[in-house]
């Protein structure tokens, strides 16, 4: 089989995309609170709506890309995001920011599933873990950089940089898709049709199917935790007495740890299809999340973020790798992967908002979302038990069948 096409262009697009999206979303929340006076409850509600849009649009965008072409979908995404960040810049009102965020979210969904598919397609089973690993390291590193340096950019370049900088990035990305498409199509046309097929599955490549289900349920709980943390960062900043630049650098710690953890998981494959590593990360996420939200001082906040960073990396990596490993419709599976992320993006802030509304206690999201994470642990155990029971039943049937055959013979 001919070697896969160069993926460098996709990784570059991914990196700048992650930086721009991280900068825009995180500091938009800060701006809405500090400049437009939205309360912590309103920020949580806005983040929940952001996730609610993300769920169906990710699923739709993945199917659209699979059926109608990846590069056309990318252009829908980058073009829509360009319009979405320029609109609230030109119309500086709360409602314009909400409309812009809704359009930004919907069109963002046409980018991530497609980029995941492009870096995974035409790869052998041996090379796929490396491709997915590098993808994870790049987006996580640049996302962390967007949060860490974002506060400095926001204060030194001015509030307008929240809009014009992502707009420039998305415009360049839109234009770049044409060159990437020409190179991709030239490679595809040079490879015999039979070489496009996936490698046949062998007995050695068979993996427990239930790990895909574990990844799909684990990642929503992962994103419930991290998006509740993002939504509560402005309130955490006010409680601990930090300004925009300081809280940006402090709250980037878990993202830095996540990026470093991705690098470790990229080179070390011992966690592949290991239930203990998966469920241990869910437990670590639960403890780290509660400690972050309720942190009384800087040191507790930093240590707790280290726990969240490692757990979030392994859970995300598991979901994406188990989705892509053995899949022939990578665009569609990328959409499913992102849709499950949307469940967490919506669910965490929604649960937090309901908890604050019902109790009036700003710390109540820690316990409410924490209870859902505990439910995630129980769900993972249930999936594992069902899978093991199914395997035992299958093995038992095979034993009985073999014994019957021996009796007949």
C-alpha positions in Angstrom: 0.0 0.0 0.0 1.3 3.5 -0.9 2.3 5.6 2.1 -0.3 8.0 3.5 -0.3 11.6 2.3 1.5 14.2 4.3 -0.6 15.4 7.2 1.5 18.5 8.1 -1.0 21.0 6.7 -3.8 19.5 8.7 -1.8 19.7 11.9 -0.9 23.3 11.3 -4.5 24.2 10.6 -5.5 22.3 13.8 -2.9 24.1 15.9 -3.8 27.7 15.0 -7.5 26.7 15.1 -7.2 25.4 18.7 -5.3 28.6 19.8 -7.9 31.0 18.3 -10.9 29.0 19.5 -9.5 28.7 23.0 -8.6 32.4 23.2 -12.0 33.5 21.9 -14.2 31.3 24.0 -12.4 31.6 27.3 -12.0 35.4 27.2 -15.4 36.0 25.8 -16.8 34.6 29.1 -14.5 36.9 31.0 -15.6 39.9 28.9 -19.3 39.0 29.3 -19.0 39.1 33.0 -16.6 42.0 33.5 -17.8 44.3 30.7 -21.5 43.4 30.3 -22.2 42.3 33.9 -23.5 38.8 33.4 -23.8 36.8 36.6 -22.2 33.5 37.3 -25.6 31.8 36.8 -26.0 33.5 33.4 -22.5 32.4 32.4 -23.4 28.8 33.3 -26.6 29.0 31.4 -24.9 30.4 28.3 -22.2 27.7 28.4 -25.0 25.1 28.7 -26.7 26.5 25.5 -23.4 26.4 23.8 -23.2 22.7 24.5 -26.8 22.1 23.6 -26.1 23.5 20.1 -22.9 21.4 19.8 -24.6 18.0 20.2 -26.8 17.8 17.1 -24.5 20.0 15.0 -21.5 17.8 15.6 -23.4 14.7 14.6 -24.8 16.4 11.5 -21.4 17.9 10.5 -19.7 14.6 10.8 -22.3 12.9 8.5 -22.2 15.9 6.1 -18.4 15.7 5.8 -18.5 12.0 5.2 -21.2 12.3 2.5 -20.4 15.6 0.8 -16.7 16.1 1.2 -14.4 17.1 4.0 -13.0 20.3 2.5 -16.4 21.8 1.8 -17.3 21.2 5.4 -14.2 22.9 6.6 -15.0 25.9 4.5 -18.5 26.1 6.1 -16.9 25.9 9.5 -14.1 28.5 9.0 -16.4 30.9 7.0 -19.1 30.7 9.6 -16.7 31.3 12.5 -15.3 34.3 10.7 -18.7 35.9 10.5 -19.6 34.9 14.0 -16.6 36.7 15.6 -16.9 39.8 13.4 -20.6 40.3 14.2 -20.4 41.0 17.9 -17.3 43.2 17.2 -19.4 45.4 14.9 -22.5 45.2 17.2 -21.2 45.4 20.8 -24.2 44.3 22.7 -25.0 41.3 24.9 -27.6 39.9 22.4 -25.1 40.2 19.5 -22.5 38.3 21.5 -25.1 35.5 22.3 -26.1 35.3 18.6 -22.4 35.3 17.5 -21.6 32.6 20.0 -24.4 30.4 18.8 -23.3 30.8 15.1 -19.7 30.2 16.2 -20.6 27.0 18.0 -22.7 25.6 15.1 -20.0 26.2 12.5 -17.2 25.1 14.8 -18.8 21.7 14.6 -17.9 21.5 10.9 -14.2 21.7 11.8 -13.2 19.3 14.6 -14.8 16.0 13.3 -13.3 16.7 9.8 -9.8 17.4 11.1 -9.9 14.2 13.2 -11.0 12.3 10.1 -8.3 13.8 7.9 -5.4 12.9 10.2 -6.8 9.4 10.7 -7.7 8.3 7.1 -5.5 6.2 4.9 -3.5 5.1 7.9 -2.5 1.5 8.8 -3.5 0.1 12.2 0.2 0.4 13.3 0.4 4.1 12.4 -3.0 5.3 13.6 -2.1 5.6 17.3 0.8 7.9 16.3 -1.4 10.0 14.1 -4.0 10.4 16.8 -1.4 11.0 19.5 0.2 13.8 17.6 -3.2 15.3 16.9 -4.0 15.3 20.6 -0.6 16.8 21.6 -1.0 19.7 19.1 -4.5 20.8 19.9 -4.1 20.5 23.6 -0.8 22.4 23.6 -2.1 25.3 21.5 -5.4 25.4 23.5 -3.3 25.7 26.7 -1.3 28.5 25.0 -4.5 30.3 24.1 -5.5 30.4 27.7 -2.1 31.1 29.2 -1.1 33.9 26.8 -4.7 35.0 26.2 -4.8 37.2 29.2 -1.7 39.1 28.2 -3.0 39.5 24.6 -6.3 40.7 25.9 -4.8 43.4 28.1 -2.0 44.5 25.9 -3.6 44.4 22.4 -7.0 45.5 23.7 -10.4 44.0 23.9 -10.8 44.2 20.1 -8.2 41.5 19.7 -10.8 39.1 21.0 -12.5 39.5 17.6 -9.9 40.5 15.0 -7.3 37.9 15.9 -9.6 34.9 15.5 -11.1 36.5 12.4 -7.7 36.7 10.7 -7.0 33.1 11.7 -10.3 31.8 10.2 -9.8 33.8 7.0 -6.4 32.3 6.4 -7.8 28.8 7.2 -10.6 29.2 4.8 -8.2 30.1 1.9 -5.8 27.3 2.9 -8.5 24.6 2.5 -8.2 25.0 -1.3 -4.5 24.2 -1.4 -5.0 21.3 1.0 -7.8 19.9 -1.1 -5.8 20.0 -4.3 -2.9 18.1 -2.7 -5.3 15.6 -1.1 -7.1 14.9 -4.4 -3.9 14.6 -6.3 -2.7 11.9 -3.8 -6.0 10.0 -3.9 -6.1 10.0 -7.7 -2.6 8.5 -7.8 -3.4 5.5 -5.6 -5.2 2.4 -7.1 -8.7 2.0 -5.8 -8.0 -1.3 -4.0 -5.3 0.4 -2.0 -7.8 2.8 -0.5 -9.5 0.0 1.4 -8.7 -0.6 5.1 -6.4 -3.4 6.1 -8.2 -6.6 6.8 -8.8 -7.3 10.4 -6.8 -10.1 11.9 -7.2 -12.1 15.0 -4.4 -10.1 16.6 -6.1 -6.8 15.9 -9.4 -7.7 17.5 -10.1 -5.5 20.5 -12.9 -5.6 23.1 -15.8 -3.7 21.5 -17.1 -2.3 24.8 -14.1 0.1 25.0 -15.7 2.3 22.3 -18.8 2.5 24.5 -16.7 3.3 27.6 -14.9 6.1 25.6 -18.2 7.5 24.4 -19.7 7.7 28.0 -16.5 8.7 29.7 -15.8 11.7 27.5 -19.1 13.5 28.3 -18.4 13.2 32.0 -14.9 14.5 31.3 -16.3 17.5 29.5 -18.9 18.0 32.2 -16.1 18.6 34.6 -13.8 20.8 32.5 -16.5 23.0 31.1 -18.0 23.6 34.5 -14.5 24.7 35.5 -14.3 27.0 32.5 -17.7 28.5 33.3 -16.9 29.1 36.9 -13.4 30.6 36.2 -14.8 34.2 36.4 -16.4 33.6 39.7 -13.3 31.7 41.0 -11.2 34.7 39.9 -13.4 37.1 41.9 -13.4 34.9 45.0 -9.6 34.5 45.0 -8.9 38.1 44.0 -7.2 37.6 40.6 -7.5 39.8 37.5 -8.1 38.6 33.9 -4.4 38.0 33.1 -3.7 36.2 36.3 -6.6 33.9 36.3 -5.9 33.0 32.7 -2.4 31.9 33.5 -3.4 30.1 36.6 -6.4 28.3 35.0 -4.2 27.2 32.1 -2.4 24.8 34.4 -4.7 21.9 33.9 -4.5 22.4 30.1 -0.7 22.4 30.3 -0.8 19.1 32.2 -3.3 17.7 29.7 -1.0 18.5 26.8 2.0 16.9 28.6 -0.1 13.9 29.5 -1.1 13.5 25.8 2.6 13.3 25.0 3.1 10.6 27.5 0.1 8.6 26.3 1.2 9.1 22.7 4.6 7.3 23.3 3.3 4.8 25.9 0.6 2.5 24.7 0.3 0.4 27.9 -3.1 2.1 28.6 -4.7 0.8 25.4 -7.7 -1.3 26.2 -7.0 -1.4 29.9 -10.1 -0.9 32.1 -8.1 0.0 35.2 -6.5 3.0 33.6 -9.8 4.2 32.3 -11.9 3.9 35.5 -8.9 5.2 37.6 -8.9 8.4 35.5 -12.7 8.9 36.0 -12.1 8.6 39.8 -9.2 11.1 39.6 -11.3 13.5 37.6 -14.0 13.4 40.2 -11.6 14.3 43.1 -9.7 16.9 41.1 -12.8 18.6 39.9 -14.3 19.1 43.4 -10.9 20.3 44.6 -10.6 22.9 41.8 -14.0 24.4 42.2 -13.7 24.6 46.0 -10.0 25.5 46.2 -9.3 27.8 49.1 -5.9 29.0 47.8 -3.5 28.9 44.9 -1.6 25.8 45.8 -4.7 23.6 46.2 -5.9 25.0 42.9 -2.7 24.1 41.1 -2.4 20.6 42.5 -6.1 19.8 41.8 -5.6 21.0 38.2 -2.8 18.5 37.7 -5.2 15.7 38.6 -7.8 17.1 36.2 -5.3 17.5 33.4 -4.1 13.9 33.5 -7.6 12.4 33.9 -9.0 14.6 31.1 -6.2 13.6 28.7 -6.6 9.8 29.2 -10.4 10.0 28.9 -10.4 12.1 25.8 -7.6 10.1 24.2 -9.5 6.9 25.0 -12.7 8.2 23.4 -11.0 9.4 20.1 -8.7 6.4 19.7 -11.4 3.7 20.4 -13.7 5.6 18.0 -11.2 5.7 15.1 -9.5 2.3 15.7 -11.1 0.0 13.1 -13.6 2.5 11.8 -14.1 2.9 8.1 -16.3 6.1 8.3 -14.0 8.3 10.2 -15.8 11.6 9.5 -19.1 10.2 10.8 -17.3 8.6 13.8 -15.6 12.0 14.5 -19.0 13.6 14.5 -20.2 11.0 17.0 -17.1 11.6 19.2 -17.7 15.4 19.2 -21.5 15.0 19.8 -20.7 13.1 23.0 -18.3 15.9 24.0 -21.3 18.2 23.4 -23.3 16.3 26.0 -20.6 17.1 28.6 -20.2 20.7 27.4 -24.0 21.1 27.9 -24.5 18.9 30.9 -21.9 20.3 33.2 -22.8 23.9 33.1 -26.6 23.0 33.0 -26.3 21.0 36.2 -24.2 23.7 37.8 -26.7 26.4 36.8 -29.7 24.4 38.2 -27.7 23.8 41.4 -27.0 27.5 41.9 -30.6 28.5 41.0 -32.0 25.9 43.4 -29.7 26.5 46.4 -28.3 30.0 45.9 -24.9 28.6 46.9 -22.1 29.4 44.4 -20.3 26.3 45.5 -23.2 23.9 44.8 -22.0 23.0 41.2 -19.1 21.2 42.8 -21.3 18.7 44.5 -24.0 18.5 41.8 -21.5 17.8 38.9 -19.5 15.7 41.3 -22.5 13.5 41.8 -22.9 13.0 38.1 -19.2 12.1 37.8 -19.8 9.4 40.5 -22.6 8.2 38.3 -20.2 8.0 35.4 -18.0 5.7 37.5 -21.0 3.4 38.2 -21.9 3.4 34.5 -18.4 2.4 33.5 -18.6 -0.5 35.9 -22.0 -1.6 34.6 -20.7 -1.6 31.0 -17.7 -3.6 32.0 -19.9 -6.2 33.9 -22.3 -6.6 30.9 -19.4 -7.0 28.5 -17.7 -9.6 30.7 -21.0 -11.4 31.2 -21.6 -11.5 27.4 -18.1 -12.9 26.9 -18.6 -15.6 29.5 -21.9 -16.6 28.0 -20.3 -16.8 24.5 -17.5 -18.9 25.8 -19.9 -21.2 27.6 -22.0 -21.7 24.5 -18.8 -22.5 22.5 -17.8 -25.1 25.1 -21.2 -26.8 25.0 -21.2 -26.8 21.2 -17.7 -28.4 21.1 -18.7 -31.0 23.7 -21.9 -31.9 21.7 -19.9 -32.2 18.5 -17.4 -34.6 20.2 -20.4 -36.6 21.5 -21.9 -36.9 17.9 -18.5 -37.9 16.5 
